[in-house]
């Protein structure tokens, strides 16, 4: 996958998934490792975002009800 298509991939992914996605490059020189870290970081964040937590019979709301 060409380096130029990585931002386009994440833009299309966020638009089609209907989510807000913030990606920042804090450090890195090797393009392969930078891209690998961005994909891995995004995957870990998504896994955390969709993980169930707490009892399954409770309403997932900060107010306690919908």
N, CA, C, O and CB atoms as a CASP TS submission, in Angstrom:
PFRMAT TS
TARGET T0000
AUTHOR 0000-0000-0000
METHOD Language model
MODEL 1
PARENT N/A
ATOM      1  N   UNK     1       0.856  -1.176   0.000  1.00  0.00           N
ATOM      2  CA  UNK     1       0.000   0.000   0.000  1.00  0.00           C
ATOM      3  C   UNK     1       0.900   1.236   0.000  1.00  0.00           C
ATOM      4  O   UNK     1       1.742   1.384   0.886  1.00  0.00           O
ATOM      5  CB  UNK     1      -0.972  -0.001   1.232  1.00  0.00           C
ATOM      6  N   UNK     2       0.734   2.107  -0.964  1.00  0.00           N
ATOM      7  CA  UNK     2       1.565   3.315  -1.016  1.00  0.00           C
ATOM      8  C   UNK     2       1.325   4.226   0.199  1.00  0.00           C
ATOM      9  O   UNK     2       0.207   4.324   0.707  1.00  0.00           O
ATOM     10  CB  UNK     2       1.284   4.091  -2.313  1.00  0.00           C
ATOM     11  N   UNK     3       2.365   4.866   0.636  1.00  0.00           N
ATOM     12  CA  UNK     3       2.321   5.758   1.798  1.00  0.00           C
ATOM     13  C   UNK     3       1.264   6.849   1.635  1.00  0.00           C
ATOM     14  O   UNK     3       0.623   7.240   2.611  1.00  0.00           O
ATOM     15  CB  UNK     3       3.692   6.394   2.024  1.00  0.00           C
ATOM     16  N   UNK     4       1.079   7.337   0.424  1.00  0.00           N
ATOM     17  CA  UNK     4       0.132   8.423   0.177  1.00  0.00           C
ATOM     18  C   UNK     4      -1.318   8.009   0.443  1.00  0.00           C
ATOM     19  O   UNK     4      -2.169   8.869   0.668  1.00  0.00           O
ATOM     20  CB  UNK     4       0.270   8.909  -1.252  1.00  0.00           C
ATOM     21  N   UNK     5      -1.607   6.714   0.421  1.00  0.00           N
ATOM     22  CA  UNK     5      -2.973   6.238   0.598  1.00  0.00           C
ATOM     23  C   UNK     5      -3.366   6.030   2.062  1.00  0.00           C
ATOM     24  O   UNK     5      -4.545   5.832   2.354  1.00  0.00           O
ATOM     25  CB  UNK     5      -3.152   4.955  -0.150  1.00  0.00           C
ATOM     26  N   UNK     6      -2.419   6.069   2.972  1.00  0.00           N
ATOM     27  CA  UNK     6      -2.731   5.843   4.389  1.00  0.00           C
ATOM     28  C   UNK     6      -3.679   6.917   4.935  1.00  0.00           C
ATOM     29  O   UNK     6      -4.699   6.558   5.523  1.00  0.00           O
ATOM     30  CB  UNK     6      -1.438   5.816   5.219  1.00  0.00           C
ATOM     31  N   UNK     7      -3.397   8.211   4.773  1.00  0.00           N
ATOM     32  CA  UNK     7      -4.365   9.208   5.255  1.00  0.00           C
ATOM     33  C   UNK     7      -5.721   9.073   4.582  1.00  0.00           C
ATOM     34  O   UNK     7      -6.756   9.281   5.216  1.00  0.00           O
ATOM     35  CB  UNK     7      -3.828  10.607   5.027  1.00  0.00           C
ATOM     36  N   UNK     8      -5.721   8.727   3.301  1.00  0.00           N
ATOM     37  CA  UNK     8      -6.977   8.557   2.569  1.00  0.00           C
ATOM     38  C   UNK     8      -7.759   7.361   3.114  1.00  0.00           C
ATOM     39  O   UNK     8      -8.985   7.413   3.210  1.00  0.00           O
ATOM     40  CB  UNK     8      -6.703   8.375   1.062  1.00  0.00           C
ATOM     41  N   UNK     9      -7.062   6.297   3.466  1.00  0.00           N
ATOM     42  CA  UNK     9      -7.715   5.126   4.052  1.00  0.00           C
ATOM     43  C   UNK     9      -8.410   5.501   5.358  1.00  0.00           C
ATOM     44  O   UNK     9      -9.580   5.171   5.550  1.00  0.00           O
ATOM     45  CB  UNK     9      -6.692   3.999   4.296  1.00  0.00           C
ATOM     46  N   UNK    10      -7.702   6.187   6.259  1.00  0.00           N
ATOM     47  CA  UNK    10      -8.285   6.537   7.549  1.00  0.00           C
ATOM     48  C   UNK    10      -9.407   7.563   7.402  1.00  0.00           C
ATOM     49  O   UNK    10     -10.366   7.533   8.173  1.00  0.00           O
ATOM     50  CB  UNK    10      -7.209   7.075   8.481  1.00  0.00           C
ATOM     51  N   UNK    11      -9.307   8.455   6.443  1.00  0.00           N
ATOM     52  CA  UNK    11     -10.380   9.416   6.191  1.00  0.00           C
ATOM     53  C   UNK    11     -11.642   8.677   5.735  1.00  0.00           C
ATOM     54  O   UNK    11     -12.735   8.948   6.232  1.00  0.00           O
ATOM     55  CB  UNK    11      -9.944  10.462   5.126  1.00  0.00           C
ATOM     56  N   UNK    12     -11.490   7.752   4.796  1.00  0.00           N
ATOM     57  CA  UNK    12     -12.628   6.980   4.306  1.00  0.00           C
ATOM     58  C   UNK    12     -13.185   6.079   5.406  1.00  0.00           C
ATOM     59  O   UNK    12     -14.401   5.930   5.531  1.00  0.00           O
ATOM     60  CB  UNK    12     -12.219   6.141   3.085  1.00  0.00           C
ATOM     61  N   UNK    13     -12.309   5.485   6.196  1.00  0.00           N
ATOM     62  CA  UNK    13     -12.744   4.623   7.294  1.00  0.00           C
ATOM     63  C   UNK    13     -13.586   5.404   8.294  1.00  0.00           C
ATOM     64  O   UNK    13     -14.663   4.951   8.684  1.00  0.00           O
ATOM     65  CB  UNK    13     -11.534   3.996   7.998  1.00  0.00           C
ATOM     66  N   UNK    14     -13.109   6.566   8.711  1.00  0.00           N
ATOM     67  CA  UNK    14     -13.834   7.381   9.687  1.00  0.00           C
ATOM     68  C   UNK    14     -15.163   7.870   9.110  1.00  0.00           C
ATOM     69  O   UNK    14     -16.183   7.839   9.799  1.00  0.00           O
ATOM     70  CB  UNK    14     -12.975   8.578  10.129  1.00  0.00           C
ATOM     71  N   UNK    15     -15.161   8.313   7.878  1.00  0.00           N
ATOM     72  CA  UNK    15     -16.397   8.806   7.256  1.00  0.00           C
ATOM     73  C   UNK    15     -17.437   7.703   7.115  1.00  0.00           C
ATOM     74  O   UNK    15     -18.611   7.917   7.420  1.00  0.00           O
ATOM     75  CB  UNK    15     -16.095   9.406   5.887  1.00  0.00           C
ATOM     76  N   UNK    16     -17.026   6.543   6.664  1.00  0.00           N
ATOM     77  CA  UNK    16     -17.971   5.450   6.447  1.00  0.00           C
ATOM     78  C   UNK    16     -18.409   4.789   7.750  1.00  0.00           C
ATOM     79  O   UNK    16     -19.506   4.234   7.820  1.00  0.00           O
ATOM     80  CB  UNK    16     -17.358   4.414   5.535  1.00  0.00           C
ATOM     81  N   UNK    17     -17.577   4.839   8.771  1.00  0.00           N
ATOM     82  CA  UNK    17     -17.945   4.274  10.073  1.00  0.00           C
ATOM     83  C   UNK    17     -18.751   5.270  10.898  1.00  0.00           C
ATOM     84  O   UNK    17     -19.360   4.900  11.901  1.00  0.00           O
ATOM     85  CB  UNK    17     -16.691   3.849  10.845  1.00  0.00           C
ATOM     86  N   UNK    18     -18.755   6.525  10.480  1.00  0.00           N
ATOM     87  CA  UNK    18     -19.488   7.555  11.206  1.00  0.00           C
ATOM     88  C   UNK    18     -18.877   7.864  12.552  1.00  0.00           C
ATOM     89  O   UNK    18     -19.589   8.026  13.543  1.00  0.00           O
ATOM     90  CB  UNK    18     -20.911   7.140  11.388  1.00  0.00           C
ATOM     91  N   UNK    19     -17.569   7.945  12.590  1.00  0.00           N
ATOM     92  CA  UNK    19     -16.892   8.222  13.853  1.00  0.00           C
ATOM     93  C   UNK    19     -15.877   9.341  13.690  1.00  0.00           C
ATOM     94  O   UNK    19     -15.466   9.678  12.580  1.00  0.00           O
ATOM     95  CB  UNK    19     -16.207   6.964  14.381  1.00  0.00           C
ATOM     96  N   UNK    20     -15.492   9.898  14.806  1.00  0.00           N
ATOM     97  CA  UNK    20     -14.448  10.913  14.823  1.00  0.00           C
ATOM     98  C   UNK    20     -13.143  10.221  15.159  1.00  0.00           C
ATOM     99  O   UNK    20     -13.068   9.474  16.134  1.00  0.00           O
ATOM    100  CB  UNK    20     -14.766  12.055  15.843  1.00  0.00           C
ATOM    101  N   UNK    21     -12.129  10.460  14.374  1.00  0.00           N
ATOM    102  CA  UNK    21     -10.857   9.773  14.534  1.00  0.00           C
ATOM    103  C   UNK    21      -9.739  10.801  14.549  1.00  0.00           C
ATOM    104  O   UNK    21      -9.581  11.574  13.604  1.00  0.00           O
ATOM    105  CB  UNK    21     -10.637   8.735  13.407  1.00  0.00           C
ATOM    106  N   UNK    22      -8.962  10.808  15.626  1.00  0.00           N
ATOM    107  CA  UNK    22      -7.813  11.706  15.737  1.00  0.00           C
ATOM    108  C   UNK    22      -6.543  10.871  15.743  1.00  0.00           C
ATOM    109  O   UNK    22      -6.350  10.036  16.628  1.00  0.00           O
ATOM    110  CB  UNK    22      -7.903  12.589  17.021  1.00  0.00           C
ATOM    111  N   UNK    23      -5.678  11.091  14.763  1.00  0.00           N
ATOM    112  CA  UNK    23      -4.405  10.391  14.689  1.00  0.00           C
ATOM    113  C   UNK    23      -3.294  11.431  14.669  1.00  0.00           C
ATOM    114  O   UNK    23      -3.311  12.369  13.872  1.00  0.00           O
ATOM    115  CB  UNK    23      -4.335   9.465  13.434  1.00  0.00           C
ATOM    116  N   UNK    24      -2.326  11.243  15.566  1.00  0.00           N
ATOM    117  CA  UNK    24      -1.191  12.163  15.597  1.00  0.00           C
ATOM    118  C   UNK    24       0.103  11.369  15.572  1.00  0.00           C
ATOM    119  O   UNK    24       0.230  10.354  16.258  1.00  0.00           O
ATOM    120  CB  UNK    24      -1.246  13.075  16.847  1.00  0.00           C
ATOM    121  N   UNK    25       1.046  11.824  14.793  1.00  0.00           N
ATOM    122  CA  UNK    25       2.368  11.233  14.753  1.00  0.00           C
ATOM    123  C   UNK    25       3.248  11.991  15.736  1.00  0.00           C
ATOM    124  O   UNK    25       3.579  13.155  15.509  1.00  0.00           O
ATOM    125  CB  UNK    25       2.964  11.265  13.312  1.00  0.00           C
ATOM    126  N   UNK    26       3.622  11.340  16.815  1.00  0.00           N
ATOM    127  CA  UNK    26       4.437  11.995  17.828  1.00  0.00           C
ATOM    128  C   UNK    26       5.922  11.833  17.551  1.00  0.00           C
ATOM    129  O   UNK    26       6.708  12.727  17.866  1.00  0.00           O
ATOM    130  CB  UNK    26       4.107  11.446  19.196  1.00  0.00           C
ATOM    131  N   UNK    27       6.316  10.715  16.971  1.00  0.00           N
ATOM    132  CA  UNK    27       7.725  10.482  16.676  1.00  0.00           C
ATOM    133  C   UNK    27       7.825   9.373  15.646  1.00  0.00           C
ATOM    134  O   UNK    27       6.900   8.577  15.485  1.00  0.00           O
ATOM    135  CB  UNK    27       8.522  10.121  17.964  1.00  0.00           C
ATOM    136  N   UNK    28       8.935   9.325  14.961  1.00  0.00           N
ATOM    137  CA  UNK    28       9.187   8.240  14.019  1.00  0.00           C
ATOM    138  C   UNK    28       9.839   8.737  12.750  1.00  0.00           C
ATOM    139  O   UNK    28       9.586   9.852  12.294  1.00  0.00           O
ATOM    140  CB  UNK    28       7.903   7.527  13.685  1.00  0.00           C
ATOM    141  N   UNK    29      10.685   7.889  12.188  1.00  0.00           N
ATOM    142  CA  UNK    29      11.390   8.252  10.961  1.00  0.00           C
ATOM    143  C   UNK    29      11.132   7.246   9.838  1.00  0.00           C
ATOM    144  O   UNK    29      11.013   7.627   8.674  1.00  0.00           O
ATOM    145  CB  UNK    29      12.886   8.355  11.231  1.00  0.00           C
ATOM    146  N   UNK    30      11.047   5.975  10.188  1.00  0.00           N
ATOM    147  CA  UNK    30      10.850   4.926   9.206  1.00  0.00           C
ATOM    148  C   UNK    30       9.363   4.845   8.861  1.00  0.00           C
ATOM    149  O   UNK    30       8.543   4.562   9.735  1.00  0.00           O
ATOM    150  CB  UNK    30      11.378   3.562   9.734  1.00  0.00           C
ATOM    151  N   UNK    31       9.014   5.087   7.621  1.00  0.00           N
ATOM    152  CA  UNK    31       7.608   5.133   7.196  1.00  0.00           C
ATOM    153  C   UNK    31       6.880   3.840   7.499  1.00  0.00           C
ATOM    154  O   UNK    31       5.726   3.863   7.927  1.00  0.00           O
ATOM    155  CB  UNK    31       7.514   5.430   5.712  1.00  0.00           C
ATOM    156  N   UNK    32       7.539   2.713   7.282  1.00  0.00           N
ATOM    157  CA  UNK    32       6.906   1.420   7.539  1.00  0.00           C
ATOM    158  C   UNK    32       6.508   1.295   9.008  1.00  0.00           C
ATOM    159  O   UNK    32       5.391   0.875   9.311  1.00  0.00           O
ATOM    160  CB  UNK    32       7.850   0.273   7.145  1.00  0.00           C
ATOM    161  N   UNK    33       7.393   1.647   9.903  1.00  0.00           N
ATOM    162  CA  UNK    33       7.119   1.525  11.329  1.00  0.00           C
ATOM    163  C   UNK    33       6.088   2.552  11.795  1.00  0.00           C
ATOM    164  O   UNK    33       5.285   2.263  12.682  1.00  0.00           O
ATOM    165  CB  UNK    33       8.407   1.681  12.124  1.00  0.00           C
ATOM    166  N   UNK    34       6.104   3.721  11.217  1.00  0.00           N
ATOM    167  CA  UNK    34       5.126   4.753  11.561  1.00  0.00           C
ATOM    168  C   UNK    34       3.722   4.291  11.169  1.00  0.00           C
ATOM    169  O   UNK    34       2.791   4.383  11.969  1.00  0.00           O
ATOM    170  CB  UNK    34       5.472   6.094  10.860  1.00  0.00           C
ATOM    171  N   UNK    35       3.571   3.792   9.939  1.00  0.00           N
ATOM    172  CA  UNK    35       2.277   3.315   9.471  1.00  0.00           C
ATOM    173  C   UNK    35       1.814   2.129  10.303  1.00  0.00           C
ATOM    174  O   UNK    35       0.640   2.037  10.661  1.00  0.00           O
ATOM    175  CB  UNK    35       2.348   2.931   7.991  1.00  0.00           C
ATOM    176  N   UNK    36       2.727   1.228  10.609  1.00  0.00           N
ATOM    177  CA  UNK    36       2.401   0.075  11.438  1.00  0.00           C
ATOM    178  C   UNK    36       1.893   0.514  12.806  1.00  0.00           C
ATOM    179  O   UNK    36       0.925  -0.049  13.317  1.00  0.00           O
ATOM    180  CB  UNK    36       3.621  -0.834  11.595  1.00  0.00           C
ATOM    181  N   UNK    37       2.531   1.505  13.397  1.00  0.00           N
ATOM    182  CA  UNK    37       2.120   2.005  14.711  1.00  0.00           C
ATOM    183  C   UNK    37       0.755   2.692  14.649  1.00  0.00           C
ATOM    184  O   UNK    37      -0.045   2.558  15.574  1.00  0.00           O
ATOM    185  CB  UNK    37       3.167   2.976  15.257  1.00  0.00           C
ATOM    186  N   UNK    38       0.487   3.420  13.578  1.00  0.00           N
ATOM    187  CA  UNK    38      -0.803   4.097  13.430  1.00  0.00           C
ATOM    188  C   UNK    38      -1.930   3.082  13.325  1.00  0.00           C
ATOM    189  O   UNK    38      -2.959   3.236  13.982  1.00  0.00           O
ATOM    190  CB  UNK    38      -0.798   5.013  12.195  1.00  0.00           C
ATOM    191  N   UNK    39      -1.753   2.045  12.509  1.00  0.00           N
ATOM    192  CA  UNK    39      -2.775   1.016  12.373  1.00  0.00           C
ATOM    193  C   UNK    39      -2.971   0.267  13.683  1.00  0.00           C
ATOM    194  O   UNK    39      -4.105  -0.005  14.076  1.00  0.00           O
ATOM    195  CB  UNK    39      -2.405   0.041  11.258  1.00  0.00           C
ATOM    196  N   UNK    40      -1.878  -0.069  14.361  1.00  0.00           N
ATOM    197  CA  UNK    40      -1.985  -0.801  15.620  1.00  0.00           C
ATOM    198  C   UNK    40      -2.650   0.059  16.694  1.00  0.00           C
ATOM    199  O   UNK    40      -3.485  -0.437  17.451  1.00  0.00           O
ATOM    200  CB  UNK    40      -0.596  -1.261  16.092  1.00  0.00           C
ATOM    201  N   UNK    41      -2.298   1.317  16.767  1.00  0.00           N
ATOM    202  CA  UNK    41      -2.911   2.214  17.733  1.00  0.00           C
ATOM    203  C   UNK    41      -4.393   2.390  17.487  1.00  0.00           C
ATOM    204  O   UNK    41      -5.186   2.410  18.429  1.00  0.00           O
ATOM    205  CB  UNK    41      -2.229   3.552  17.703  1.00  0.00           C
ATOM    206  N   UNK    42      -4.773   2.517  16.229  1.00  0.00           N
ATOM    207  CA  UNK    42      -6.190   2.651  15.879  1.00  0.00           C
ATOM    208  C   UNK    42      -6.945   1.380  16.252  1.00  0.00           C
ATOM    209  O   UNK    42      -8.044   1.455  16.803  1.00  0.00           O
ATOM    210  CB  UNK    42      -6.356   2.951  14.370  1.00  0.00           C
ATOM    211  N   UNK    43      -6.375   0.227  15.962  1.00  0.00           N
ATOM    212  CA  UNK    43      -7.022  -1.043  16.289  1.00  0.00           C
ATOM    213  C   UNK    43      -7.201  -1.204  17.796  1.00  0.00           C
ATOM    214  O   UNK    43      -8.252  -1.658  18.247  1.00  0.00           O
ATOM    215  CB  UNK    43      -6.210  -2.211  15.732  1.00  0.00           C
ATOM    216  N   UNK    44      -6.195  -0.839  18.571  1.00  0.00           N
ATOM    217  CA  UNK    44      -6.296  -0.966  20.027  1.00  0.00           C
ATOM    218  C   UNK    44      -7.349  -0.017  20.588  1.00  0.00           C
ATOM    219  O   UNK    44      -8.087  -0.379  21.504  1.00  0.00           O
ATOM    220  CB  UNK    44      -4.936  -0.692  20.685  1.00  0.00           C
ATOM    221  N   UNK    45      -7.421   1.196  20.044  1.00  0.00           N
ATOM    222  CA  UNK    45      -8.426   2.157  20.501  1.00  0.00           C
ATOM    223  C   UNK    45      -9.834   1.674  20.168  1.00  0.00           C
ATOM    224  O   UNK    45     -10.747   1.802  20.984  1.00  0.00           O
ATOM    225  CB  UNK    45      -8.177   3.535  19.869  1.00  0.00           C
ATOM    226  N   UNK    46     -10.011   1.119  18.970  1.00  0.00           N
ATOM    227  CA  UNK    46     -11.321   0.598  18.585  1.00  0.00           C
ATOM    228  C   UNK    46     -11.725  -0.584  19.456  1.00  0.00           C
ATOM    229  O   UNK    46     -12.885  -0.699  19.854  1.00  0.00           O
ATOM    230  CB  UNK    46     -11.317   0.186  17.115  1.00  0.00           C
ATOM    231  N   UNK    47     -10.772  -1.461  19.752  1.00  0.00           N
ATOM    232  CA  UNK    47     -11.085  -2.600  20.614  1.00  0.00           C
ATOM    233  C   UNK    47     -11.538  -2.127  21.987  1.00  0.00           C
ATOM    234  O   UNK    47     -12.485  -2.671  22.556  1.00  0.00           O
ATOM    235  CB  UNK    47      -9.870  -3.526  20.749  1.00  0.00           C
ATOM    236  N   UNK    48     -10.868  -1.124  22.512  1.00  0.00           N
ATOM    237  CA  UNK    48     -11.241  -0.580  23.817  1.00  0.00           C
ATOM    238  C   UNK    48     -12.603   0.118  23.738  1.00  0.00           C
ATOM    239  O   UNK    48     -13.397   0.021  24.673  1.00  0.00           O
ATOM    240  CB  UNK    48     -10.160   0.406  24.322  1.00  0.00           C
ATOM    241  N   UNK    49     -12.878   0.809  22.651  1.00  0.00           N
ATOM    242  CA  UNK    49     -14.128   1.560  22.517  1.00  0.00           C
ATOM    243  C   UNK    49     -15.348   0.652  22.441  1.00  0.00           C
ATOM    244  O   UNK    49     -16.416   1.020  22.931  1.00  0.00           O
ATOM    245  CB  UNK    49     -14.074   2.437  21.286  1.00  0.00           C
ATOM    246  N   UNK    50     -15.214  -0.517  21.841  1.00  0.00           N
ATOM    247  CA  UNK    50     -16.370  -1.387  21.672  1.00  0.00           C
ATOM    248  C   UNK    50     -16.462  -2.475  22.745  1.00  0.00           C
ATOM    249  O   UNK    50     -17.398  -3.274  22.735  1.00  0.00           O
ATOM    250  CB  UNK    50     -16.325  -2.024  20.311  1.00  0.00           C
ATOM    251  N   UNK    51     -15.503  -2.510  23.663  1.00  0.00           N
ATOM    252  CA  UNK    51     -15.500  -3.548  24.699  1.00  0.00           C
ATOM    253  C   UNK    51     -16.640  -3.321  25.687  1.00  0.00           C
ATOM    254  O   UNK    51     -16.924  -2.191  26.083  1.00  0.00           O
ATOM    255  CB  UNK    51     -14.146  -3.571  25.444  1.00  0.00           C
ATOM    256  N   UNK    52     -17.277  -4.405  26.069  1.00  0.00           N
ATOM    257  CA  UNK    52     -18.320  -4.338  27.083  1.00  0.00           C
ATOM    258  C   UNK    52     -17.651  -4.241  28.447  1.00  0.00           C
ATOM    259  O   UNK    52     -16.646  -4.902  28.709  1.00  0.00           O
ATOM    260  CB  UNK    52     -19.270  -5.576  27.006  1.00  0.00           C
ATOM    261  N   UNK    53     -18.215  -3.418  29.300  1.00  0.00           N
ATOM    262  CA  UNK    53     -17.675  -3.299  30.650  1.00  0.00           C
ATOM    263  C   UNK    53     -18.833  -3.222  31.626  1.00  0.00           C
ATOM    264  O   UNK    53     -19.895  -2.684  31.314  1.00  0.00           O
ATOM    265  CB  UNK    53     -16.748  -2.055  30.784  1.00  0.00           C
ATOM    266  N   UNK    54     -18.614  -3.757  32.788  1.00  0.00           N
ATOM    267  CA  UNK    54     -19.668  -3.742  33.796  1.00  0.00           C
ATOM    268  C   UNK    54     -20.693  -4.818  33.543  1.00  0.00           C
ATOM    269  O   UNK    54     -20.593  -5.565  32.570  1.00  0.00           O
ATOM    270  CB  UNK    54     -20.343  -2.394  33.836  1.00  0.00           C
ATOM    271  N   UNK    55     -21.668  -4.899  34.406  1.00  0.00           N
ATOM    272  CA  UNK    55     -22.742  -5.887  34.229  1.00  0.00           C
ATOM    273  C   UNK    55     -23.521  -5.634  32.937  1.00  0.00           C
ATOM    274  O   UNK    55     -23.811  -4.489  32.589  1.00  0.00           O
ATOM    275  CB  UNK    55     -23.701  -5.858  35.434  1.00  0.00           C
ATOM    276  N   UNK    56     -23.852  -6.709  32.237  1.00  0.00           N
ATOM    277  CA  UNK    56     -24.518  -6.583  30.943  1.00  0.00           C
ATOM    278  C   UNK    56     -25.980  -6.167  31.067  1.00  0.00           C
ATOM    279  O   UNK    56     -26.590  -5.761  30.078  1.00  0.00           O
ATOM    280  CB  UNK    56     -24.429  -7.886  30.194  1.00  0.00           C
ATOM    281  N   UNK    57     -26.550  -6.261  32.267  1.00  0.00           N
ATOM    282  CA  UNK    57     -27.950  -5.873  32.427  1.00  0.00           C
ATOM    283  C   UNK    57     -28.127  -4.402  32.776  1.00  0.00           C
ATOM    284  O   UNK    57     -29.254  -3.922  32.890  1.00  0.00           O
ATOM    285  CB  UNK    57     -28.591  -6.716  33.491  1.00  0.00           C
ATOM    286  N   UNK    58     -27.023  -3.686  32.945  1.00  0.00           N
ATOM    287  CA  UNK    58     -27.113  -2.250  33.238  1.00  0.00           C
ATOM    288  C   UNK    58     -27.141  -1.449  31.945  1.00  0.00           C
ATOM    289  O   UNK    58     -26.600  -1.876  30.925  1.00  0.00           O
ATOM    290  CB  UNK    58     -25.931  -1.795  34.124  1.00  0.00           C
ATOM    291  N   UNK    59     -27.771  -0.292  31.997  1.00  0.00           N
ATOM    292  CA  UNK    59     -27.823   0.601  30.844  1.00  0.00           C
ATOM    293  C   UNK    59     -26.467   1.313  30.722  1.00  0.00           C
ATOM    294  O   UNK    59     -26.005   1.914  31.693  1.00  0.00           O
ATOM    295  CB  UNK    59     -29.001   1.638  30.983  1.00  0.00           C
ATOM    296  N   UNK    60     -25.819   1.257  29.543  1.00  0.00           N
ATOM    297  CA  UNK    60     -24.519   1.893  29.373  1.00  0.00           C
ATOM    298  C   UNK    60     -24.654   3.401  29.219  1.00  0.00           C
ATOM    299  O   UNK    60     -24.534   3.923  28.111  1.00  0.00           O
ATOM    300  CB  UNK    60     -23.800   1.310  28.167  1.00  0.00           C
ATOM    301  N   UNK    61     -24.902   4.103  30.316  1.00  0.00           N
ATOM    302  CA  UNK    61     -25.109   5.541  30.290  1.00  0.00           C
ATOM    303  C   UNK    61     -24.461   6.163  31.515  1.00  0.00           C
ATOM    304  O   UNK    61     -24.444   5.553  32.584  1.00  0.00           O
ATOM    305  CB  UNK    61     -26.614   5.882  30.230  1.00  0.00           C
ATOM    306  N   UNK    62     -23.937   7.349  31.375  1.00  0.00           N
ATOM    307  CA  UNK    62     -23.348   8.038  32.524  1.00  0.00           C
ATOM    308  C   UNK    62     -24.424   8.528  33.482  1.00  0.00           C
ATOM    309  O   UNK    62     -24.137   8.778  34.653  1.00  0.00           O
ATOM    310  CB  UNK    62     -22.488   9.212  32.059  1.00  0.00           C
ATOM    311  N   UNK    63     -25.657   8.671  33.006  1.00  0.00           N
ATOM    312  CA  UNK    63     -26.755   9.133  33.836  1.00  0.00           C
ATOM    313  C   UNK    63     -27.504   7.971  34.515  1.00  0.00           C
ATOM    314  O   UNK    63     -28.283   8.189  35.442  1.00  0.00           O
ATOM    315  CB  UNK    63     -27.719   9.951  32.994  1.00  0.00           C
ATOM    316  N   UNK    64     -27.260   6.731  34.043  1.00  0.00           N
ATOM    317  CA  UNK    64     -27.923   5.584  34.626  1.00  0.00           C
ATOM    318  C   UNK    64     -29.194   5.181  33.906  1.00  0.00           C
ATOM    319  O   UNK    64     -29.738   4.110  34.176  1.00  0.00           O
ATOM    320  CB  UNK    64     -28.230   5.861  36.040  1.00  0.00           C
ATOM    321  N   UNK    65     -29.680   6.012  32.997  1.00  0.00           N
ATOM    322  CA  UNK    65     -30.873   5.686  32.234  1.00  0.00           C
ATOM    323  C   UNK    65     -30.830   6.418  30.908  1.00  0.00           C
ATOM    324  O   UNK    65     -30.098   7.395  30.751  1.00  0.00           O
ATOM    325  CB  UNK    65     -32.151   6.046  33.019  1.00  0.00           C
ATOM    326  N   UNK    66     -31.596   5.956  29.979  1.00  0.00           N
ATOM    327  CA  UNK    66     -31.646   6.615  28.669  1.00  0.00           C
ATOM    328  C   UNK    66     -32.862   7.500  28.559  1.00  0.00           C
ATOM    329  O   UNK    66     -33.071   8.136  27.526  1.00  0.00           O
ATOM    330  CB  UNK    66     -31.651   5.587  27.543  1.00  0.00           C
TER
END
